[in-house]
Amino acid sequence: MADAIVPKTGPGPIFSDAVRLAGFCRVATSSVDEAAEQIGRIFCPHDLKPLRAVSPDFYARHNCAAFDGFSVNYVAYGGSVSIDPGCLERFFLLQIPVAGVARVSTASRDIATAPGLTASLLSPTVPTRMIWDGDCAQLILLVERRLVEHRAAALAGKSVRAVEFDPAVDLSTHGARALQAQIDGLVDLAERNGADRHLSPLAAANWREALLDALLTGQRHGLSDKIATFSGQVETLPGALRRARDCLHANATEPLDLVQLAEAAGIGIRALQFGFQRHFGASISEMLLDIRLAHLNTRLKAAAPDARIIDIAFDLGFTHLGRMAGAYRAKFGETPSATLRRLH
């Protein structure tokens, strides 16, 4: 980070090598009330207070590149401030410090974050309080709650439910480095394109899907073990069950044939049924349904606006549309037609 301060384009000092997304400025002010009101409209209402009664060093800056369901942000506060958003409710926040330090308190954890060492990952159902200290600036990924919970449900083979992450992110781990590299890549791309040139819907969707997978498979949360189990990542998973699971994925559009599946696995039908319940926490038919629903969700997101859901469903092996629609809604929290409409 450079120490030289370049001429201001708004309140507060700007470190020339630190400011990201400069062309996407939403807020630049030296007023505490204005900062709380404007940034609160973009994120969520919160209490914002300088830690000193008189704080001539206070400033607030928020740069934001927004996409469908997620955004990348650069947020900086001059001096030292306390921030109390309570529960975020609608979104998850991954906060990666680039200058200064932050102390984050949740219901069960107190963590300290610093550049290159530790980031924070805030969940919408967990109340949070923070102190940003020493002209703190952070690069922040915001992802809508419904997207994270729907993807977690698909990966875990469960219905949609609340997801709560471990709030401390060790930036030296492989998962954190991979996630940070993706965020840095998206920020670089946004800066190259500029605020007037938008990503295509397909490119934005690809970034969104990659970020969701990196979050849910690379960071610890309440469904991590279920995702590992359902995906067959558990080290003790018998080879027969791996073969059966792979066979289900490869033939998901075909009618379920337990005899052929048992032959592919190399064990009997009863042993196969027991093994699925024990190791995957689901029956064979439940796993096949989940695979088909995940394929349906993916196909709907990529479909043309005039696509017929019935055609896609039949291609994927669904024969009873009413039951399919009910299972889809239970898993993803919306109907197939709502998914198709929302993305077009």
C-alpha positions as CSV (number, residue, x, y, z in Angstrom):
1,M,0.0,0.0,0.0
2,A,1.4,3.4,-0.9
3,D,1.8,6.0,1.8
4,A,1.4,9.0,-0.4
5,I,-1.9,10.7,-0.3
6,V,-3.2,11.9,-3.7
7,P,-5.5,14.9,-4.1
8,K,-9.0,14.4,-2.9
9,T,-12.0,13.9,-5.1
10,G,-14.2,13.8,-2.0
11,P,-13.9,13.8,1.8
12,G,-11.1,12.2,3.6
13,P,-7.6,11.0,2.5
14,I,-7.3,8.5,-0.3
15,F,-4.3,6.2,-0.4
16,S,-3.4,5.9,-4.1
17,D,-2.8,2.2,-4.2
18,A,-5.6,1.2,-1.8
19,V,-8.8,2.6,-3.2
20,R,-10.6,0.1,-5.3
21,L,-13.6,0.6,-7.6
22,A,-13.0,4.4,-7.6
23,G,-15.2,4.8,-10.7
24,F,-18.2,3.3,-8.8
25,C,-18.4,5.8,-5.9
26,R,-21.8,5.8,-4.1
27,V,-20.9,7.7,-0.9
28,A,-18.2,10.2,-0.1
29,T,-18.8,12.4,2.9
30,S,-17.3,13.7,6.1
31,S,-20.7,13.8,7.8
32,V,-21.4,11.0,10.2
33,D,-25.2,11.3,9.8
34,E,-25.0,11.4,6.0
35,A,-22.7,8.4,6.0
36,A,-25.0,6.3,8.2
37,E,-28.1,7.3,6.1
38,Q,-26.6,6.8,2.7
39,I,-24.6,3.6,3.4
40,G,-27.5,2.3,5.4
41,R,-29.7,2.5,2.3
42,I,-27.2,0.5,0.3
43,F,-26.5,-2.2,2.9
44,C,-28.9,-2.0,5.9
45,P,-29.8,0.5,8.6
46,H,-27.1,0.7,11.3
47,D,-25.8,2.8,14.1
48,L,-22.5,4.6,13.2
49,K,-20.5,6.5,15.8
50,P,-16.9,7.9,15.8
51,L,-15.1,6.6,18.9
52,R,-14.1,10.1,19.8
53,A,-16.7,12.8,20.5
54,V,-14.8,15.2,18.2
55,S,-13.3,13.4,15.2
56,P,-11.8,15.7,12.6
57,D,-10.4,12.6,10.8
58,F,-13.8,11.1,10.1
59,Y,-14.8,10.4,6.5
60,A,-16.7,7.7,4.8
61,R,-16.4,6.3,1.3
62,H,-18.4,3.5,-0.3
63,N,-17.7,2.3,-3.9
64,C,-20.0,-0.4,-5.2
65,A,-20.2,-2.5,-8.4
66,A,-23.6,-4.3,-8.2
67,F,-24.7,-7.3,-10.1
68,D,-27.8,-9.6,-10.0
69,G,-27.9,-10.8,-6.4
70,F,-24.4,-9.8,-5.4
71,S,-22.0,-6.9,-5.4
72,V,-18.4,-6.1,-4.7
73,N,-17.7,-3.0,-2.5
74,Y,-14.9,-0.9,-1.2
75,V,-15.8,0.8,2.1
76,A,-13.5,3.0,4.2
77,Y,-13.9,5.1,7.3
78,G,-11.4,7.7,8.6
79,G,-10.4,7.6,12.2
80,S,-12.1,4.9,14.4
81,V,-15.8,4.1,14.3
82,S,-18.2,1.7,15.8
83,I,-20.8,0.1,13.6
84,D,-23.9,-1.8,14.9
85,P,-26.0,-3.3,12.1
86,G,-27.7,-5.9,14.3
87,C,-28.8,-8.8,12.1
88,L,-28.2,-8.2,8.4
89,E,-31.4,-10.1,7.5
90,R,-31.2,-10.0,3.7
91,F,-27.5,-10.8,2.8
92,F,-24.1,-12.3,3.7
93,L,-21.0,-10.1,3.9
94,L,-17.4,-11.2,3.5
95,Q,-15.2,-8.3,4.6
96,I,-11.5,-8.5,3.6
97,P,-9.5,-5.7,5.2
98,V,-7.0,-3.8,3.0
99,A,-6.0,-1.1,5.5
100,G,-6.4,-0.6,9.3
101,V,-7.9,-3.3,11.6
102,A,-11.4,-4.3,12.6
103,R,-12.9,-6.0,15.7
104,V,-16.0,-8.0,15.1
105,S,-18.3,-9.3,17.8
106,T,-21.1,-11.8,17.2
107,A,-23.3,-13.6,19.7
108,S,-20.6,-16.3,20.2
109,R,-17.3,-14.9,18.9
110,D,-15.0,-11.9,19.1
111,I,-12.5,-11.7,16.3
112,A,-9.9,-9.3,15.1
113,T,-9.2,-8.8,11.4
114,A,-6.2,-7.4,9.7
115,P,-4.9,-7.2,6.1
116,G,-3.5,-10.5,4.8
117,L,-4.3,-12.3,8.1
118,T,-8.0,-12.5,8.9
119,A,-11.3,-11.5,7.3
120,S,-14.8,-11.6,8.6
121,L,-17.9,-13.4,7.2
122,L,-21.2,-12.1,8.6
123,S,-24.4,-14.2,8.4
124,P,-27.8,-12.5,8.2
125,T,-29.3,-14.3,11.2
126,V,-26.4,-13.5,13.6
127,P,-26.4,-10.1,15.3
128,T,-23.1,-8.3,14.8
129,R,-21.2,-5.2,16.2
130,M,-17.9,-3.9,14.8
131,I,-15.2,-1.4,15.4
132,W,-13.2,-0.2,12.4
133,D,-9.9,1.4,13.6
134,G,-7.0,3.2,12.1
135,D,-8.5,4.5,8.8
136,C,-9.9,1.0,8.2
137,A,-10.8,0.1,4.6
138,Q,-12.3,-3.2,3.5
139,L,-13.1,-5.0,0.2
140,I,-16.6,-6.5,0.7
141,L,-18.5,-9.2,-1.1
142,L,-22.3,-9.0,-0.6
143,V,-24.4,-12.0,-1.6
144,E,-28.2,-12.1,-1.2
145,R,-29.3,-14.5,1.5
146,R,-31.7,-16.5,-0.8
147,L,-28.9,-17.3,-3.2
148,V,-26.6,-18.7,-0.5
149,E,-29.4,-20.7,1.2
150,H,-30.7,-22.1,-2.1
151,R,-27.2,-23.2,-3.2
152,A,-26.5,-24.7,0.2
153,A,-29.7,-26.7,0.0
154,A,-28.8,-28.0,-3.4
155,L,-25.3,-29.1,-2.3
156,A,-26.5,-30.7,1.0
157,G,-29.6,-32.4,-0.4
158,K,-31.8,-30.6,2.1
159,S,-34.6,-28.1,1.9
160,V,-33.8,-24.4,2.2
161,R,-32.8,-23.3,5.7
162,A,-30.8,-20.7,7.4
163,V,-27.0,-20.9,6.9
164,E,-24.6,-19.5,9.5
165,F,-20.8,-19.3,8.7
166,D,-17.9,-19.3,11.1
167,P,-17.3,-15.5,11.2
168,A,-13.5,-15.7,11.2
169,V,-11.8,-16.4,7.9
170,D,-8.1,-17.3,7.9
171,L,-6.8,-15.7,4.8
172,S,-3.8,-18.2,4.7
173,T,-6.0,-21.2,3.9
174,H,-6.5,-22.6,0.4
175,G,-10.2,-21.9,0.4
176,A,-9.8,-18.3,1.5
177,R,-7.1,-17.6,-1.0
178,A,-9.2,-19.1,-3.8
179,L,-12.2,-17.0,-2.8
180,Q,-10.1,-13.8,-2.4
181,A,-8.6,-14.4,-5.8
182,Q,-12.1,-14.6,-7.4
183,I,-13.2,-11.4,-5.7
184,D,-10.0,-9.6,-6.8
185,G,-10.6,-10.9,-10.3
186,L,-14.1,-9.5,-10.4
187,V,-13.0,-6.2,-9.0
188,D,-10.3,-6.0,-11.6
189,L,-12.8,-6.8,-14.3
190,A,-15.3,-4.1,-13.1
191,E,-12.5,-1.5,-13.0
192,R,-11.5,-2.3,-16.5
193,N,-15.0,-2.2,-17.8
194,G,-16.0,1.0,-15.9
195,A,-19.3,1.9,-14.4
196,D,-21.0,2.5,-17.8
197,R,-20.2,-1.0,-19.3
198,H,-22.2,-3.8,-17.7
199,L,-21.4,-7.5,-17.6
200,S,-23.6,-9.7,-19.8
201,P,-26.2,-11.7,-17.9
202,L,-24.4,-14.9,-18.7
203,A,-21.0,-13.6,-17.4
204,A,-22.6,-12.2,-14.2
205,A,-24.3,-15.5,-13.7
206,N,-21.0,-17.4,-14.1
207,W,-19.3,-15.1,-11.5
208,R,-22.2,-15.6,-9.1
209,E,-22.2,-19.4,-9.4
210,A,-18.4,-19.5,-8.9
211,L,-18.5,-17.2,-5.8
212,L,-21.4,-19.3,-4.3
213,D,-19.5,-22.5,-4.7
214,A,-16.3,-21.0,-3.3
215,L,-18.2,-19.7,-0.2
216,L,-20.1,-22.9,0.5
217,T,-17.3,-25.4,-0.2
218,G,-14.4,-23.3,1.0
219,Q,-15.7,-21.7,4.2
220,R,-17.0,-23.4,7.3
221,H,-20.7,-23.2,8.1
222,G,-23.6,-25.2,9.6
223,L,-24.2,-27.3,6.5
224,S,-20.6,-28.1,5.7
225,D,-20.7,-31.6,7.0
226,K,-24.0,-32.4,5.2
227,I,-22.5,-31.0,2.0
228,A,-19.4,-33.2,2.4
229,T,-21.6,-36.2,3.1
230,F,-24.1,-35.7,0.3
231,S,-21.4,-35.0,-2.3
232,G,-19.5,-38.1,-1.2
233,Q,-16.4,-36.2,0.0
234,V,-16.3,-38.2,3.2
235,E,-13.1,-40.2,3.2
236,T,-14.8,-43.3,4.6
237,L,-17.4,-43.5,1.8
238,P,-17.3,-47.1,0.5
239,G,-16.3,-47.6,-3.2
240,A,-19.7,-49.3,-3.9
241,L,-21.6,-46.1,-2.8
242,R,-19.3,-43.9,-4.9
243,R,-20.0,-46.0,-7.9
244,A,-23.8,-45.9,-7.2
245,R,-23.8,-42.2,-6.7
246,D,-21.8,-41.6,-9.9
247,C,-24.2,-43.9,-11.8
248,L,-27.1,-41.8,-10.5
249,H,-25.5,-38.6,-11.7
250,A,-24.6,-40.1,-15.1
251,N,-28.1,-41.5,-15.7
252,A,-30.2,-38.9,-13.8
253,T,-32.7,-38.5,-16.8
254,E,-33.4,-42.2,-16.9
255,P,-36.0,-44.1,-14.8
256,L,-34.6,-45.5,-11.6
257,D,-33.6,-49.2,-11.9
258,L,-32.5,-50.5,-8.6
259,V,-31.2,-53.8,-10.1
260,Q,-29.0,-52.0,-12.6
261,L,-27.8,-49.6,-9.9
262,A,-26.9,-52.4,-7.5
263,E,-25.0,-54.2,-10.3
264,A,-23.1,-51.0,-11.1
265,A,-22.2,-50.7,-7.4
266,G,-21.3,-54.3,-7.0
267,I,-23.5,-55.0,-3.9
268,G,-27.1,-56.1,-3.2
269,I,-30.1,-53.8,-3.3
270,R,-30.7,-53.9,0.4
271,A,-27.1,-53.2,1.2
272,L,-27.2,-50.3,-1.3
273,Q,-30.4,-48.8,0.3
274,F,-28.9,-49.1,3.8
275,G,-25.6,-47.6,2.6
276,F,-27.4,-44.5,1.1
277,Q,-29.3,-43.8,4.3
278,R,-26.2,-44.3,6.5
279,H,-23.6,-42.4,4.4
280,F,-25.7,-39.8,2.5
281,G,-28.6,-39.3,4.9
282,A,-31.0,-39.8,2.1
283,S,-32.7,-42.6,0.2
284,I,-31.7,-43.5,-3.4
285,S,-34.9,-42.0,-4.8
286,E,-34.4,-38.8,-2.7
287,M,-30.9,-38.4,-4.0
288,L,-32.1,-38.9,-7.6
289,L,-34.8,-36.3,-7.1
290,D,-32.3,-33.8,-5.6
291,I,-30.0,-34.3,-8.6
292,R,-32.8,-33.7,-11.1
293,L,-34.0,-30.6,-9.2
294,A,-30.4,-29.2,-9.2
295,H,-30.3,-29.8,-13.0
296,L,-33.6,-28.2,-13.4
297,N,-32.5,-25.1,-11.4
298,T,-29.4,-24.8,-13.6
299,R,-31.3,-25.3,-16.8
300,L,-33.9,-22.7,-15.8
301,K,-31.2,-20.1,-15.0
302,A,-29.7,-20.6,-18.5
303,A,-33.0,-20.9,-20.4
304,A,-34.5,-18.4,-22.9
305,P,-37.4,-16.3,-21.6
306,D,-39.8,-18.2,-23.8
307,A,-38.6,-21.7,-22.7
308,R,-41.3,-24.2,-21.7
309,I,-40.7,-25.6,-18.2
310,I,-42.6,-28.7,-19.1
311,D,-40.2,-29.5,-21.9
312,I,-37.2,-29.0,-19.6
313,A,-38.8,-31.1,-16.9
314,F,-39.5,-34.0,-19.2
315,D,-35.9,-33.9,-20.6
316,L,-34.7,-34.3,-17.0
317,G,-36.9,-37.4,-16.3
318,F,-39.7,-35.8,-14.4
319,T,-43.1,-37.4,-15.2
320,H,-45.4,-35.8,-12.6
321,L,-45.2,-32.0,-13.0
322,G,-47.3,-31.2,-9.9
323,R,-45.0,-33.2,-7.6
324,M,-41.9,-31.8,-9.4
325,A,-43.2,-28.2,-8.8
326,G,-43.9,-28.9,-5.1
327,A,-40.5,-30.5,-4.5
328,Y,-38.7,-27.6,-6.4
329,R,-40.5,-25.0,-4.2
330,A,-39.7,-26.9,-1.0
331,K,-36.0,-27.0,-2.0
332,F,-35.4,-23.6,-3.6
333,G,-38.1,-21.5,-1.9
334,E,-39.8,-20.5,-5.2
335,T,-41.6,-22.1,-8.1
336,P,-39.8,-23.1,-11.4
337,S,-41.7,-20.4,-13.2
338,A,-40.5,-17.8,-10.6
339,T,-36.9,-18.8,-11.2
340,L,-37.3,-18.4,-14.9
341,R,-39.0,-15.0,-14.6
342,R,-36.6,-13.7,-12.1
343,L,-33.6,-14.2,-14.3
344,H,-35.1,-12.5,-17.4
